[in-house]
């Protein structure tokens, strides 16, 4: 099925998706004229190629992402350091569910690719099943591990024939995205599938 994704602040960079691939990139009016039968998804903000998060191992293997049902005992925010290690030592089976929840948090921050060598089978499986790309880690990491690292690492521009992998952020421009961070994500698409949509 053909789908056109267009964001209010970047109508000149609409994306026509055919299955798992980008069929065309260009002004919304042009794409709609060529493919009038395509479904249209309209988003606020800007459409981008999505983000690379260089902290794959730190966020998916060394961080415990609590289940919302565990809020009373663990809270709702990711747990790092010695406390996370204690949780995993006490119950190694928690690794898989934590990695899956970690991937969901990454998707909610417009991440379409992660970097860093993943060694834990649960994290590798969670990344593969979600369809996240795995990229090369920058030589110098920008700072502490974060779902919205500073600076943000945008992937190269979308092109016809490339995987339909991108994210939409509810900001007026890229400068605002840099200033406000990845928590402004309203939609993430991987392999042509809408894998995150803000409520």
N, C-alpha and C positions, 0 to 999 in steps of 0.2 A: 504494500500500500504506500502511495506517495503522500508525504506530509511536508508542508512548509512550516518552518519555525521562524517567527519574526518577532523582534523585540522593539518596543516603542521608540527607544532612543537610538537604535541602529537599524532602521528599515532598509538601509542600503546594503546590509550584510545578512540578508535572510538566507536560510539554508533549506534546500529541497532535499529531503531524505527519501531514498528508495531502499527499503529493507534495512540492511546494516551499513549502507554506504551513503556518502554524500553524492547526490546526483548533480547538484549545481549550487553555486553561491552567487548572490547578486541582489540587486534591488528587489524588494517584495513585488512591486508592480510587474516587473519583467517576469519573475518566476510564476506569478499567478496567471499572467497572460499566456505563458507557454503551457502551463499545466492547470487549467481552470478546474479540473475535477479533483485536485489534490486537497486533502484535509488541511486546514490551517490551524496552527496553534499560536496564539498571540500571547506575548509575555510582556510584563513591565521591564524597563531597564535596558540592559545591553546584552547582546549575545556574544560570547567569547569562545575560543577553542577549548576552554577549560583549564584547570590548574594541574600542575605536577606538584605533589607533596613529597619532598625529599626524605621524609621521616617515616617511611614504611615500617622498618623494624621497631623503632621506638614507639610508634602509635599502635601497632597491631600485635607486637609480641611482648613488649615490656610495659604495656599499659593495660589496666583492667577497666573495661567499659561495663559498668553495672547495668543489670537488667532493671527496668523501671520498678519491678516488683520488689527489688532489693533496696529501694530508696531509704527505708527506715534504718537499715544496718550499714549501708555503704554510701548513701547519698546518690546524687544523679550525675555528678561530674566524673570524668575519667580519673582513675587512681594510678599514680606512678610510684617509682622508687621502691623502697623496702616493703611498703604496705602491699603493693601489687605483687611483689615476689612472694610474700607470705600467703596471699590469697591463692596464687597458682600452686605453691607447694602443698597447701592444705587440700586442694582439690584440682588436680591437673585437667580434669574434664571441663573445667570452666574456660579453658583456652579457646576452644572452638566457638562457643557462643559469644565470648568477649570479642574475638576477632571479627565475627560477623557484625556485631553491633558497632565495632570500630569502623568497619567498611561503610556501614550506613551513615555514620557521622561524617566520614570523609566525603561521601556522595552529597550529603546535605551542605557541604562547604564547597561544592563545585569542583571537587577533585575527580579527574578522569584518568590520572596516572600516578603511580607511586614509584619511589626510587629507594634504593638501599637493598642489601641482600637479605631476603626473607629466608629463614632457616626452619621455622616452626611449620609443620605440616598444616596445622589448622589455619594459620595466617595465609599460607600459599593457596590453600583451597578456597578461602574466603575471597581473596583477590581474584582468582581465576573464575570462580562462579559468578562474581559480580560483573566481570568483563573489564575490570580496570587494566589499563596498559601498565607495563613495567618499564620504567625508563632508567637512564643512567643518573647516578647521584652526582650533583655538582661537587667539584673538588673542595670547595669551602662551603660549609653549611652556614646559613644566615643567622642562626640563633638557636634558642631552645626549641625542642619539638613542640609543634602546635598544629591544630587543625586549620589554622589560618596563619601560616608562617610569614615572617617579614624578612625580606621582600617576597611578594607573591611571585610564583613562577608560572607564567602563561605559556601554553604550548604554541607551536607554530600555527599560522593561519590555516583554516580549512580549505580544502581544494576538492574539485570533483574527483571521485574515485577513492578518496581517503575514507577511513572508517568514520561513521557518523557518531562522533564523540565530541561533546561540547557542553557548555554550561551557560546559564543565564543568571545575571545578577541584577537585583532591583536597585540600580544606581544610574545616574544620568550619564556617566562617562567613566573611562578607565582611571582617571585621576581620583575620582570618588571611590572606586573599587579599592585602589591602593590605600586610601585614607580610612575607609570604613571596614575593609577586610572581607574575607570570604563568607562570613556568616550572613551576608546579604544575598546568598544564592537562593533563587526561586525554582530552578529546574536544572537537572543534570540528565544528559542523554548518553548512553553507552550502547554501541552496536545498533543504533537506531531506536532503542527502547528508552522510554522515559523511566529512569530508575529512581529519581527523586523529584518530588514536587512539593513546594512549601504549601502549608495549609493556610 
